[in-house]
Structures are given as C-alpha cells and as structure tokens.
C-alpha cells in the first residue's frame, strides 16, 4: 500500500533488490542506462557481472532530464534512476525520464532508499519498479538485511516470475524485524528529517565547509525539483570541505564520539564516511577540490551531534595550525 504497486516481493538485501530488478527486465544483448551518481555496488554489478551477462551499460548525467532521449538505442530496455544520488545527492527528474522511457518501451527502475515511500512515490511519478534497501529506514534498527521490489503493471509479471525462478527468499525473522520497523518508520523519519536539516543549516555557517549537499536546503541546485516531487527529506546528506590535508580530515573524523565511521544507515546511530566521486565517475566530472563527507543523522540529540562536529572541526584546525 505504501508504494501503490501491483505487487511487491522481498529480496535478501538492497543490492539484491537493485540487481534483481534489472535482471528481471533486461538480458543478453540489451542496453541499460544508469546514472553516474548511482550506489557504488549497483555500478560494480553493471561493470562486472552485468557485462558478463551481455548487458551493456551507458552511464548518464543524473541531471539530464528529458535530454536522456539522445542516449536511447533500439535495444535500450532499462533506465535506472536514483534520486537523490548516493553520496553526491543529485536529484533526477523522474517524471520526465519516465515519459521518454515509455516512448521507447523501456522500463524505469527507481532506487527509493533515501526518501522511502513516505516522502516520494516513484510509481506515481511514472517509474515502473521501485526498489529499496529496507535494511535502512524500514528496518530502522540496524539489525536485519532486506530489500523490496515493488512493480507496476508494465513490470510486475516479470518481477514476480524472476523472484520465483531465483528463489529470492527472506527469513521469517528478518521479515518480522522489518514489520516491526514499519510501525514506527514515519515517526522516525520525521525526526531524522528535522535533525538533519538543523545540522545541515549549521554546517552552512562553517568556514571549513565549501558547500552542503542536501536537497531540502534552498542552496541545493535542484531544490525546486525536490519541492515539486518530494514531501520531505531523510537523514542522509553530504558536505564538501574547503581544501585541507588528509591528516586534518582524519583528525576531524577519527575523534568523533557520537558519529561512528561506517556504511549503511537508517538506524538510531549517526554515521560519517568519506567518498571520492572522482574515482568512479565516467559521464560527469566532479570538480570540487575539498573532501566529500557523507553524514547519516540518527536519532540522537542534534545539539550533541553539532557539538561533536564542532570539536571535529577544532581538531582539524589545530592540525593545520601545527603544520
């Protein structure tokens, strides 16, 4: 009911959901379009196993909008979208992309892990398949791995058949944990949203920060698109530091008390990690010369988290002053 789909199946993880959605509707000899900002493991699949399966991938600028039509070929079967993009938080015009894809009889898949159906409904926006790493906000307690694949009428029969053929089952215990999380997801997301915006706004005042990448901020280049399509924002966003030495960055992050350093997100605990988009981009160029830091804001007091980051910046500045 959350997705408004014809049907939904479960997968053992979010990555499994992404990969299974692609393989349910694309095969040997097909061409697919993937945003340059896509989740890293999804990209890795396309560049490795997907290639071995005979599926050709073209990466595209996530901000391409209707311009994506120029990339279609006679064998283009899938347009994958992820809005906002992993780490760099670019938004995509999914309604426009979906209109173009339907003209070419291609299936649109949307990774909706960031927003969840609470804040954005991809199928209502024109996508054919919505996938989520329910490990994150659905489970909400960092204690189960699970993915979801929700499909509309153009794709449901193929998704259902693929799911059956490949035995993509999830344990009853994990499903129980996800069902528990669903009861509180909307309430938790409201707090994640409020705290993340508070911290993002504070970061915009810091001289150590070049820019904050949060679609809910007016400073985000696609804020108007977010206001049009989304009803809220979750707890994940990034910021780019002004140029600083690696040692200063390590001094800032290694001493954090409330933020753990690590991947995944969506639970109680806040997390931080660094990423370098320059290492993987192929269709777009990442030109920032500072460090990209991704934050996942949990359910701790935002003032405690701000104080933790403030001390981190002080350590970075002390490191630089001592050089």
Secondary structure as UniProt FT lines:
FT   STRAND          7..11
FT   HELIX           14..25
FT   TURN            28..29
FT   STRAND          31..35
FT   TURN            36..37
FT   HELIX           40..47
FT   HELIX           49..52
FT   TURN            53..54
FT   STRAND          56..60
FT   TURN            62..63
FT   HELIX           65..71
FT   TURN            74..75
FT   STRAND          76..82
FT   TURN            86..88
FT   HELIX           94..103
FT   TURN            104..105
FT   STRAND          107..111
FT   TURN            113..115
FT   HELIX           116..119
FT   TURN            122..126
FT   STRAND          129..132
FT   TURN            134..139
FT   STRAND          147..151
FT   TURN            153..155
FT   HELIX           156..165
FT   TURN            166..167
FT   HELIX           172..203
FT   TURN            204..205
FT   TURN            207..208
FT   STRAND          209..213
FT   TURN            215..216
FT   TURN            218..219
FT   TURN            221..222
FT   HELIX           223..229
FT   STRAND          236..241
FT   HELIX           246..254
FT   STRAND          260..261
FT   STRAND          271..275
FT   HELIX           277..279
FT   STRAND          292..296
FT   HELIX           302..322
//
